[in-house]
Amino acid sequence: MVGFIDSGLRKDQRLDLVRRGIRAIAHRGPDEVGLYDSSSFTLGTVRLSVIDPRLGQQPMVTPDNRYIAGFNGEVFNYIELRSELESYGVRFKTNSDTEVLLHSLAYWGQDALLRLNGQFGFVFYDKWERQLILGRDRFGERPMFYTEQNGTFYFASEVKGLFAFPEVPRELAADKVRRAMRYWSPVPGETCFTGIDAIPPGHILIVRDGRPELTKYYHGIAKQNAGPAPKSFEEAKIGLREVIQESIRLRLRTDYPLGTYISGGIDSAVVSSVMNELIDEPLTTFSIDAADSPVDESPYQQAMVDRLGSKHTRIPVTRAQVRERFPHVVRQCEQPLHFTAPVAYGVMAEQVGLAGVRVILGGEGSDELFAGYDVAKEAMILERCLRGGSFAGAAEELELALNDMRYSDATNAAAILRFYADRSDRDFTLGAHLRRFETEPVDQLIDASGDVFDDHAVLLGRLRADFPDFDQRSAIDRSMLVDMHTFLIGYGMTCLGDRAGTGFGVEGRYPFMDSNVVEYAASLPIEWKLNGARAKHILREAYADRLPHGIVNRPKFGMRLPGAEALLPDGNDWVSDILSPTAIRRVGFLVPEAVDRLVDQVRTSEAPRVPYPFGDAYVHLLSVLLMEEFLIHDFQVPEVDIDRIMMRNIDGDHDPVGTAAR
């Protein structure tokens, strides 16, 4: 979606402008384009059709021509909402979830938001009241960006859509880029660009009389809203299976073929196992064969395929593909990347699309809900040490607890604890994440106002606003919330979820991010999630009788693709070009001497993998340079023939139901 209000332009100027915006985001929706234009409100939509492809065209308008909606994503409980609305006399012309969204907002107003179970960004305009509402789903699975320039309010599903408007300046914001590098994603609500903001997860932005007001509508995982915990571990396992099954059942709704991703870990195994029970035909599954991975996951993947009896495709991702596709992925993600994993997800999405599958379910979110990352173990030990005033004996315990981190960070447990001991007078509200946030040479690379403490204040300000009791929570709980609102929402839901499949006609769906699953997980005692050093304990036990033993008891392993070592300058392609003194100077806030030191450290590394933190910092550096190249210096609006798929063209001033012939 892309559009604006209160432009003051003539109709021909408005249409030329919105068509530029549509072309900039056309890769998001290969199936159709739609337009709505009036003197006060202009909206362009592109659509990847998943539900009711024939009639679910956008933008949609209510019969009285008062309300207009555009929508990116899915409302999974649209059938139940439609039935309820019909009981109140609302009549429907399509079978689409878009029309359900339109009538839900028209009938219930903002109260509709907590009824919606889905992943979405939406635009809703009240023509009579001249009021615009932009909304984003509860956990940020779909994006929405906005800016105000010279009295005109612009919005788009991607920043590229905003940059298509000449009035919107294209400029990287040094302090925001530094924060995005430090926290591995932009702080919720921020982007890396001057004057451009994102709707935070679970928020709406209302614009009326030229005044925008941001409001949080979802508070479901705040402690005061958590429901009672199950009475026993056995009862909790049953309840967990029930909410996960219902989440997956809703996410099987589509008019196109669907499949799932098999990683070899517990999360995707749970999703695929439940899917297999709910569908009446052999499951279609995919896995990534990652080049140079330190762990061979294929035996675990094959064990799951054998258990499912699925139609399976292994998709190799090579070092050459990482190098070749990385610039495109950065352009798609519009933020610095610390890993090259989005390349693998893009390769997979391409092959999934070619296989005729349009919807794929994944296991994202489980680690953040069930203490799956090593940082949760680190936080548990750190909190105990700080409370007791001593780090004695903790190194041996931490050494045994760490597993997945070892594949990317070779720092030993004694050095980790020494980091905290040397800073024992510091505020540890951000818990065990502090070491990661303060280890990479971010501050040396970027010349910007403020420092690490200012960045922490910005992130903590957002977390405290969303969770007033954040400081009173345990270190593990705080670490999980930080993970969810940086690594998961800002990176996983964006770069691995929304953007990787964009352009290949594939929609990702994530059952663990159903609010009922999230809220259920939040109600459980931490010792049911992290049992000693066993992460995701309750999830493993809940499905122990349905999955291969090796997967149930396998420690966490995150997919590793070649990173900095695959992106070394060789004087012969884009890497050397983007590291040129001219490109570095053009960014404006990179420190050339620090850049040279980092590149030398990476180039002279003798290990098979560039060691932490220099490898991550180097990938971040290349990302920033590529962002400047593609999104600032040489930004291009693609010449896409949008008229070929123009399915709806509504004149909001004169012909509110006009439809363009295909």
VEXTORTOR-327624 format. One record per residue (C-alpha): x, z, y. Coordinates in Angstrom, 1 decimal, padded with zeros to 4 digits. Each point is the difference from the previous one (the first is absolute). Layout:
((X Z Y))
...
This chain:
((000.0 000.0 000.0))
((001.1 -000.7 003.5))
((-001.8 000.2 003.4))
((-000.5 001.5 003.4))
((-002.6 001.4 002.4))
((-000.4 -000.3 003.8))
((002.4 -002.9 000.4))
((-001.7 -001.6 003.1))
((000.9 -003.4 -001.3))
((-002.1 -003.2 -000.3))
((-001.4 -000.8 -003.4))
((002.4 -002.8 -000.7))
((002.9 002.3 000.9))
((-001.3 002.8 -002.2))
((-000.4 -002.4 -002.9))
((003.5 -001.4 000.4))
((001.4 003.5 000.1))
((-001.8 001.3 -003.1))
((000.9 -003.1 -001.9))
((003.7 000.8 000.6))
((-000.6 003.5 -001.3))
((-001.7 -001.3 -003.1))
((002.8 -002.4 -000.8))
((002.5 002.9 000.3))
((-001.8 002.0 -002.7))
((-001.4 -002.9 -002.0))
((002.2 001.0 -003.0))
((-002.2 003.0 -000.5))
((-003.1 -002.0 -000.9))
((000.4 -003.4 -001.6))
((-003.7 -000.5 -000.9))
((-001.8 -000.2 003.4))
((000.2 000.5 003.7))
((-002.8 001.2 002.3))
((-000.5 000.4 003.7))
((-002.3 001.9 002.3))
((000.2 -000.4 003.7))
((-001.9 001.4 003.0))
((000.9 000.7 003.6))
((000.9 003.6 -000.9))
((001.2 -000.1 -003.6))
((002.0 -002.6 -002.0))
((000.8 000.5 -003.7))
((001.9 -002.2 -002.6))
((000.0 000.7 -003.7))
((001.9 -001.3 -003.0))
((-001.2 000.8 -003.5))
((001.3 000.5 -003.5))
((-003.3 -000.1 -001.8))
((-000.4 002.5 -002.8))
((-003.7 000.9 000.1))
((-002.8 -002.5 000.6))
((002.3 -002.9 000.9))
((-002.9 -002.4 000.8))
((-002.1 002.2 002.4))
((002.4 002.7 001.2))
((001.2 -002.0 003.0))
((001.3 001.8 003.1))
((-000.5 000.9 002.8))
((-003.4 001.5 -000.9))
((-002.8 000.7 002.5))
((-003.1 002.1 -000.4))
((-003.4 -001.8 000.2))
((-000.6 001.4 003.5))
((003.4 -001.4 001.1))
((001.0 003.4 001.3))
((002.9 000.9 -002.4))
((002.9 -002.2 -001.1))
((002.5 001.0 -002.7))
((003.3 -001.3 -001.4))
((001.6 001.5 -003.0))
((003.3 -000.1 -001.9))
((-000.1 001.8 -003.4))
((-002.6 001.3 -002.3))
((-002.8 002.6 -000.1))
((000.0 000.9 -003.7))
((-003.3 002.0 000.1))
((-001.9 -002.8 001.7))
((-002.6 -000.3 -002.8))
((-001.0 003.6 000.4))
((-000.1 -000.1 003.8))
((-002.0 -003.2 -000.1))
((-002.6 001.6 -002.3))
((-000.3 002.9 002.4))
((-000.4 -002.2 003.0))
((-002.6 -002.1 -001.7))
((-002.0 003.1 -000.7))
((-000.1 000.5 003.8))
((-001.3 -003.5 000.5))
((003.2 -001.8 000.8))
((000.0 -003.6 -001.3))
((003.0 -001.9 -001.2))
((000.8 -003.7 000.0))
((003.2 000.1 -002.1))
((001.5 002.0 -002.9))
((003.2 000.8 002.0))
((001.5 003.3 000.9))
((000.6 -001.4 003.5))
((-003.8 000.0 000.6))
((-000.2 003.5 -001.4))
((002.6 001.1 002.5))
((-001.8 -001.7 002.9))
((-003.4 001.6 -000.8))
((001.6 003.4 -000.8))
((001.6 000.3 003.4))
((-003.1 -001.4 001.7))
((-002.4 002.4 -001.8))
((002.1 003.2 -000.3))
((002.5 -000.5 002.9))
((003.2 001.9 -000.4))
((-001.5 002.1 -002.7))
((000.4 -003.0 -002.2))
((003.8 000.4 -000.1))
((000.0 002.9 -002.4))
((-002.4 -001.9 -002.3))
((002.5 -002.9 -000.4))
((002.2 000.1 -003.1))
((002.5 -002.8 000.6))
((003.1 -001.5 001.5))
((-000.6 -001.7 003.2))
((000.6 -000.8 003.6))
((-003.2 -001.0 001.9))
((-001.2 -001.1 003.4))
((-003.6 001.0 001.1))
((-001.4 -001.1 003.3))
((-003.2 001.2 001.6))
((-001.0 -002.9 002.3))
((-002.8 001.9 001.8))
((002.2 003.0 000.8))
((003.2 -002.0 000.4))
((001.8 002.4 -002.3))
((002.8 -000.9 -002.4))
((001.0 002.1 -003.1))
((003.1 -000.7 -002.0))
((000.3 002.0 -003.2))
((002.5 000.5 -002.8))
((-000.5 001.4 -003.5))
((000.8 003.6 -000.8))
((003.5 -000.5 -001.3))
((001.2 -003.1 001.8))
((-000.3 -002.6 -002.8))
((-000.8 -002.7 002.6))
((001.5 -000.3 003.5))
((-001.4 -000.3 003.5))
((002.0 -000.4 003.2))
((-001.0 000.0 003.7))
((001.3 -000.3 003.5))
((-001.4 -000.1 003.6))
((001.5 -002.5 002.4))
((-001.2 -000.5 003.6))
((-003.5 001.2 -000.7))
((-000.5 -001.9 -003.3))
((-000.1 001.9 -003.3))
((001.5 -001.9 -003.0))
((-000.1 000.8 -003.7))
((001.3 -001.6 -003.2))
((000.7 000.7 -003.6))
((003.6 -000.7 000.5))
((002.3 000.2 003.0))
((000.6 -003.7 -000.3))
((-003.6 -000.5 001.0))
((000.6 001.9 003.2))
((003.2 -001.8 000.8))
((-002.0 -003.3 -000.2))
((-001.6 001.0 003.3))
((002.3 -000.9 002.9))
((-001.0 003.1 002.0))
((001.4 002.3 -002.7))
((003.8 000.7 000.6))
((002.2 -000.3 -003.0))
((002.6 002.8 000.0))
((001.5 002.4 -002.5))
((-000.2 003.6 001.1))
((003.3 001.7 -000.7))
((-001.3 003.5 -000.5))
((-002.8 -001.2 -002.3))
((002.4 -002.1 -002.0))
((002.3 003.0 -000.4))
((-002.9 002.1 -001.3))
((-001.1 -002.7 -002.4))
((003.6 -000.2 -001.4))
((000.3 003.8 -000.2))
((-003.4 000.6 -001.7))
((000.1 -003.3 -002.0))
((-003.2 -001.1 001.7))
((-001.5 000.3 003.5))
((-001.6 003.3 000.9))
((-003.8 -000.4 -000.7))
((-001.6 -001.5 003.1))
((003.3 -001.6 001.2))
((001.5 -003.5 -000.5))
((003.6 -001.1 000.8))
((-001.2 -001.9 003.1))
((-000.4 000.9 003.6))
((-003.7 000.5 001.0))
((-001.4 -000.7 -003.4))
((-001.6 002.8 -002.1))
((-001.6 000.3 -003.4))
((-003.2 001.7 -000.9))
((001.1 003.0 -002.1))
((-001.5 000.4 -003.5))
((-003.4 001.6 000.1))
((-000.6 -000.7 003.7))
((-002.2 -002.2 002.1))
((000.7 -001.3 003.6))
((-003.1 -000.3 002.2))
((000.4 -002.2 003.2))
((-002.8 000.2 002.6))
((000.2 -000.7 003.7))
((003.7 -000.8 -000.4))
((000.8 003.4 -001.4))
((001.4 000.4 -003.5))
((-000.6 003.2 -001.9))
((001.8 000.7 -003.4))
((-002.0 002.3 -002.4))
((000.9 001.3 -003.4))
((-003.0 -000.3 -002.3))
((001.5 001.1 -003.3))
((001.1 003.5 -000.6))
((-000.5 000.1 -003.8))
((003.4 001.4 -001.1))
((000.3 002.7 002.6))
((000.1 003.4 -001.8))
((-003.2 001.3 001.6))
((-001.8 -003.0 -001.5))
((001.4 000.2 -003.5))
((-002.5 000.8 -002.6))
((000.4 002.8 -002.6))
((002.8 -000.5 -002.5))
((-001.1 -000.4 -003.7))
((000.0 003.3 -001.8))
((002.5 -001.0 -002.7))
((002.7 -002.6 -000.7))
((-002.1 -001.5 -002.8))
((-003.0 -000.3 002.4))
((002.2 -001.6 002.6))
((001.2 -002.7 -002.5))
((-003.6 -001.0 -000.7))
((-000.9 -000.1 003.7))
((003.1 -002.1 000.8))
((-000.8 -002.5 -002.7))
((-003.6 -000.3 001.3))
((001.0 -000.7 003.7))
((002.7 -002.5 -001.0))
((-002.4 -001.8 -002.3))
((-002.7 -000.2 002.7))
((002.6 -001.3 002.5))
((001.1 -002.7 -002.3))
((-003.5 -001.0 -000.9))
((-000.8 -000.6 003.6))
((003.2 -002.0 000.5))
((-000.9 -002.4 -002.8))
((-002.7 -001.6 002.2))
((000.9 -003.5 000.7))
((-001.2 -003.6 -000.5))
((003.5 -001.1 -001.1))
((002.4 000.8 -002.8))
((001.9 003.2 000.2))
((003.1 001.6 -001.5))
((002.4 002.8 000.3))
((003.7 000.8 000.4))
((002.0 001.7 -002.9))
((003.1 001.7 001.4))
((000.9 002.0 -003.1))
((-000.9 003.3 001.7))
((-002.9 002.4 -000.3))
((-002.0 -001.2 003.1))
((-000.5 -003.6 -000.9))
((-000.5 001.0 -003.7))
((-002.9 002.3 001.0))
((-001.6 -002.8 002.1))
((000.4 -002.7 -002.6))
((-001.2 002.3 -002.8))
((-003.2 000.9 001.8))
((-000.6 -003.6 001.1))
((000.3 -001.0 -003.7))
((-002.8 002.4 -000.9))
((-002.3 -001.3 002.7))
((000.2 -003.8 -000.4))
((-001.3 -002.1 -002.9))
((002.9 -002.5 -000.3))
((003.8 000.2 -000.5))
((001.7 001.4 003.1))
((002.4 -002.2 001.9))
((003.2 001.8 000.9))
((003.2 -000.8 001.9))
((003.4 001.7 000.2))
((003.1 -000.5 002.1))
((003.4 -000.6 -001.7))
((002.3 001.2 002.8))
((003.4 -001.5 000.2))
((003.0 002.5 -000.4))
((-002.4 002.9 -000.5))
((001.9 003.2 -001.1))
((-002.8 000.7 -002.5))
((-001.5 -002.5 -002.5))
((-003.8 000.6 000.3))
((-001.0 -002.8 -002.4))
((-000.3 002.3 -003.1))
((-002.5 002.2 001.9))
((-001.9 -003.0 001.4))
((-000.2 -001.6 -003.4))
((-001.2 003.3 -001.6))
((-002.9 000.0 002.5))
((-000.8 -003.7 -000.6))
((-000.1 000.6 -003.7))
((-002.3 003.0 000.5))
((-002.3 -002.1 002.2))
((000.2 -003.2 -001.9))
((000.1 -001.7 003.4))
((000.8 -003.5 001.1))
((003.4 000.7 001.6))
((002.4 -001.8 002.3))
((003.5 001.2 000.8))
((001.2 -001.1 003.4))
((003.7 -000.2 000.6))
((001.3 000.8 003.5))
((003.6 -001.1 000.5))
((002.7 001.0 002.5))
((-000.2 -003.6 001.4))
((-003.8 000.5 000.7))
((000.7 003.3 001.8))
((002.4 -001.8 002.3))
((-002.1 -003.0 000.5))
((-003.4 001.7 000.6))
((001.1 003.1 002.0))
((-000.4 -001.7 003.4))
((-003.6 -001.1 -000.8))
((-000.9 003.5 -001.2))
((001.3 001.6 003.2))
((-002.1 -002.4 002.0))
((-003.1 000.8 -002.1))
((000.6 003.8 000.2))
((000.8 000.2 003.7))
((002.1 003.1 -000.4))
((003.5 001.0 -001.2))
((000.4 000.1 -003.8))
((002.2 002.5 -001.8))
((-000.4 -001.5 -003.5))
((-000.3 -003.6 -001.2))
((-003.0 000.9 -002.3))
((-002.5 -002.0 002.2))
((001.8 -003.1 -001.1))
((-000.9 000.8 -003.6))
((-003.6 000.7 000.8))
((-000.2 -003.3 001.8))
((001.5 -001.9 -002.9))
((-002.5 001.8 -002.3))
((-002.9 -000.8 002.3))
((000.9 -003.7 000.0))
((000.0 -000.1 -003.8))
((-003.2 002.1 -000.2))
((-001.7 -002.5 002.3))
((001.3 -003.0 -002.0))
((-001.4 001.6 -003.1))
((-003.5 -000.1 001.6))
((-000.3 003.8 000.5))
((-001.2 001.0 003.4))
((-000.3 003.8 -000.3))
((002.8 002.3 -001.4))
((-000.2 003.7 -000.4))
((003.1 002.2 000.4))
((001.1 003.6 -000.3))
((001.1 000.6 003.6))
((-000.7 003.5 001.4))
((000.4 002.0 -003.2))
((003.4 001.3 000.9))
((-001.2 001.3 003.3))
((-003.0 001.7 -001.5))
((001.6 001.6 -003.1))
((003.5 000.9 001.3))
((001.6 -002.9 -001.8))
((003.1 -000.3 002.2))
((003.2 002.0 -000.4))
((-000.4 001.2 003.6))
((-002.8 002.2 -001.2))
((002.4 001.8 -002.4))
((002.6 000.2 002.8))
((-002.7 001.5 002.3))
((-001.0 002.6 -002.6))
((003.6 001.2 -000.4))
((000.8 -000.2 003.7))
((-003.0 002.2 000.9))
((000.9 002.6 -002.5))
((003.6 000.1 001.3))
((-001.0 000.3 003.6))
((-002.5 002.7 -000.8))
((002.5 001.9 -002.0))
((002.8 -000.6 002.5))
((002.5 -001.3 -002.6))
((000.9 -003.3 -001.6))
((001.9 001.7 -002.8))
((-000.6 -001.6 -003.4))
((-002.4 -002.6 001.4))
((002.4 -002.9 -000.4))
((-000.1 000.1 -003.8))
((-003.9 000.0 000.0))
((-000.2 -002.8 002.5))
((002.6 -002.1 -001.9))
((-002.2 000.1 -003.1))
((-003.2 -000.7 001.9))
((001.1 -003.2 001.8))
((-000.5 -003.2 -001.9))
((-001.3 -003.1 001.8))
((002.0 000.8 003.2))
((003.2 -000.4 -001.9))
((-000.5 -003.8 -000.3))
((000.2 -000.4 003.8))
((001.7 003.2 001.3))
((003.1 001.4 -001.8))
((000.2 003.1 002.1))
((000.5 003.0 -002.3))
((-002.3 003.0 000.1))
((002.7 002.3 001.6))
((000.4 -002.4 002.9))
((-003.8 -000.3 000.4))
((-000.3 003.8 000.3))
((003.0 000.2 002.2))
((-001.8 -002.3 002.5))
((-002.9 002.6 000.2))
((002.3 003.0 000.0))
((002.0 -001.3 002.9))
((-003.3 -000.4 001.9))
((-001.7 003.2 -001.1))
((-000.9 000.8 003.6))
((-001.9 -003.2 000.4))
((-003.8 -000.6 -000.1))
((-000.7 -001.3 -003.6))
((-003.6 -000.9 000.6))
((000.8 -003.5 -001.3))
((001.5 001.6 -003.1))
((002.1 -001.8 -002.4))
((-000.4 -003.3 001.8))
((002.3 001.2 002.7))
((003.1 -001.1 -001.9))
((-001.3 -003.6 -000.4))
((-001.2 -000.1 003.6))
((003.4 001.1 001.4))
((002.5 -001.6 -002.4))
((-000.2 -003.7 000.8))
((002.0 -001.1 003.1))
((-003.1 -000.9 002.0))
((001.0 001.8 003.1))
((003.4 -001.7 000.0))
((-001.5 -003.5 -000.4))
((-002.7 000.3 002.8))
((000.5 000.7 003.6))
((-003.4 001.4 001.1))
((-001.4 002.9 002.0))
((-000.6 003.2 -001.9))
((001.6 001.3 -003.2))
((-000.7 001.1 -003.5))
((-001.9 003.1 001.2))
((-002.2 -002.2 002.3))
((-000.8 -002.2 -003.0))
((-000.9 003.1 -002.2))
((-002.3 001.2 002.8))
((-001.8 -003.3 000.0))
((-000.5 000.0 -003.8))
((-001.0 003.7 000.0))
((-002.4 -000.6 002.8))
((-001.9 -002.5 -002.1))
((000.1 002.1 -003.1))
((-001.2 003.1 001.9))
((-002.7 -001.9 001.7))
((-001.3 -001.2 -003.4))
((000.6 003.3 -001.8))
((-000.2 003.0 002.3))
((001.2 002.3 -002.7))
((003.1 -002.2 -000.8))
((002.5 002.7 000.9))
((-001.7 002.5 -002.1))
((000.1 -002.1 -003.2))
((002.6 000.4 -002.7))
((003.2 -002.1 000.2))
((-001.2 -002.1 -003.0))
((-003.4 -000.6 001.6))
((001.7 -001.0 003.3))
((002.4 -002.3 -001.8))
((-002.9 -001.8 -001.8))
((-001.9 -000.5 003.3))
((003.1 -001.4 001.7))
((000.5 -002.3 -003.0))
((-003.6 -001.1 000.2))
((000.0 -000.7 003.8))
((003.4 -001.7 000.1))
((001.3 -001.5 -003.3))
((-003.5 -000.7 -001.5))
((-002.2 -000.9 002.9))
((002.6 -001.5 002.3))
((002.0 -001.8 -002.7))
((-001.7 -000.1 -003.4))
((-003.5 -000.8 001.3))
((001.4 -002.5 002.5))
((003.1 -001.7 -001.3))
((-000.7 000.3 -003.8))
((-003.8 -000.1 000.3))
((-001.5 -001.9 002.9))
((002.8 -002.4 001.0))
((001.6 -000.9 -003.4))
((-003.1 -001.8 -001.3))
((-000.8 -001.6 003.3))
((000.3 -003.7 -000.2))
((-000.3 -000.2 -003.7))
((-003.8 000.7 -000.3))
((000.4 003.4 -001.7))
((-001.6 003.3 000.9))
((001.5 003.3 -001.1))
((-002.2 003.0 -000.8))
((001.2 003.5 -000.5))
((-002.2 002.4 -002.0))
((002.0 003.1 000.8))
((-000.8 -000.5 003.7))
((-003.7 000.5 -000.5))
((-000.9 003.0 002.2))
((-001.7 001.7 -003.0))
((003.3 -000.1 -001.9))
((002.1 001.0 003.0))
((-002.3 003.0 000.8))
((-000.1 001.0 -003.7))
((003.8 000.0 -000.2))
((000.2 002.0 003.2))
((-002.2 002.7 -001.5))
((002.3 000.6 -002.9))
((002.7 002.8 -000.1))
((003.5 -001.4 000.5))
((001.2 001.5 -003.3))
((-002.4 -002.4 -001.8))
((001.6 -002.9 001.7))
((003.7 001.1 -000.1))
((000.5 002.1 -003.2))
((003.6 001.1 000.3))
((001.9 -003.2 000.2))
((-002.8 -002.1 -001.5))
((-001.6 -002.1 002.7))
((-003.6 -001.2 -000.2))
((-000.6 002.5 -002.7))
((-003.8 000.0 000.0))
((-000.2 -003.8 000.1))
((002.3 -000.3 -003.0))
((-002.0 002.6 -001.9))
((-003.3 -001.5 000.9))
((001.0 -003.3 -001.6))
((002.4 001.2 -002.7))
((-002.4 -001.1 -002.8))
((-000.6 -003.5 001.4))
((003.5 -001.2 000.9))
((003.3 -000.6 -001.9))
((001.9 003.2 -000.4))
((003.1 -001.4 001.6))
((-001.9 -000.9 003.2))
((-001.7 003.4 000.2))
((003.3 001.8 -000.1))
((002.1 -002.4 001.9))
((001.5 001.3 003.2))
((-000.8 -001.8 003.3))
((001.9 -003.2 000.7))
((-000.7 -002.1 003.0))
((000.7 -003.7 -000.2))
((003.5 -000.9 001.2))
((000.8 -003.5 001.2))
((003.4 -001.2 001.3))
((000.1 001.2 003.7))
((002.9 -000.2 002.4))
((002.3 -001.4 -002.7))
((-002.3 -003.1 -000.2))
((000.1 -000.4 003.7))
((003.7 000.0 000.9))
((001.2 -002.6 002.6))
((001.8 -002.9 -001.5))
((000.2 -002.3 003.0))
((-002.3 -002.6 -001.5))
((-003.7 001.0 000.6))
((-002.4 002.1 002.0))
((001.8 003.3 -000.6))
((003.1 -001.0 001.9))
((-002.2 -001.7 002.7))
((-002.1 003.1 000.6))
((003.1 002.2 000.2))
((001.6 -002.1 002.7))
((001.0 001.7 003.2))
((-002.6 -002.0 001.9))
((-002.9 001.2 -002.3))
((001.2 003.6 000.2))
((000.2 -000.1 003.9))
((-003.4 -001.7 000.2))
((-001.7 003.1 -001.6))
((001.1 001.9 003.0))
((000.3 003.5 -001.4))
((002.3 -000.4 -003.0))
((003.5 001.5 000.4))
((002.5 -002.8 -001.0))
((002.8 002.3 -001.0))
((-002.3 002.0 -002.3))
((-001.4 -003.2 -001.4))
((003.5 -001.2 -000.8))
((000.9 003.3 -001.7))
((-003.1 -000.2 -002.2))
((000.6 -003.6 -001.0))
((003.6 000.8 -000.9))
((-001.1 003.0 -002.1))
((-002.4 -002.2 -001.8))
((002.3 -002.9 -000.4))
((002.8 002.1 -001.4))
((-002.1 002.0 -002.4))
((001.5 -000.2 -003.5))
((-003.0 001.6 -001.9))
((-002.5 -002.4 -001.7))
((-002.5 001.3 002.6))
((000.8 000.8 003.6))
((-000.2 003.8 000.1))
((-002.6 002.0 001.9))
((-000.5 000.3 002.9))
((001.9 -003.1 001.0))
((-001.9 -002.5 -002.2))
((-003.3 001.1 001.4))
((001.2 000.0 003.6))
((001.4 -003.5 -000.5))
((-003.3 -001.3 -001.3))
((-001.7 001.7 003.0))
((002.5 -001.7 002.3))
((-000.7 -003.5 -001.4))
((-003.7 000.6 000.3))
((000.2 000.9 003.7))
((002.1 -003.1 000.7))
((-002.5 -002.2 -001.9))
((-002.9 001.6 001.8))
((001.6 -000.9 003.3))
((000.7 -003.6 -001.2))
((-003.5 -000.8 -001.4))
((-002.3 002.2 002.0))
((001.7 000.1 003.4))
((002.6 -002.6 000.7))
((-001.4 -003.0 -001.9))
((-003.6 001.0 -000.7))
((-002.1 -003.0 -001.1))
((-003.7 -000.4 -000.5))
((-000.4 -002.1 -003.2))
((-001.7 -003.3 000.4))
((-002.8 000.7 -002.6))
((-003.0 -002.3 -000.3))
((-002.6 002.8 000.3))
((-002.8 -002.5 000.5))
((000.3 -001.0 -003.6))
((-001.3 003.3 -001.1))
((-002.1 000.9 003.1))
((-003.2 001.3 -001.6))
((-001.7 001.8 002.9))
((000.1 -000.6 003.7))
((-002.4 002.1 001.9))
((-000.7 -000.4 003.7))
((-000.9 003.6 001.0))
((-001.5 -001.1 003.3))
((-002.2 -002.9 -001.0))
((-000.1 -000.6 -003.8))
((000.4 003.4 -001.8))
((-000.7 -001.4 -003.4))
((001.9 -003.4 000.2))
((002.1 -000.9 -002.9))
((002.7 -002.7 -000.1))
((-000.3 -002.6 -002.8))
((002.9 000.1 -002.4))
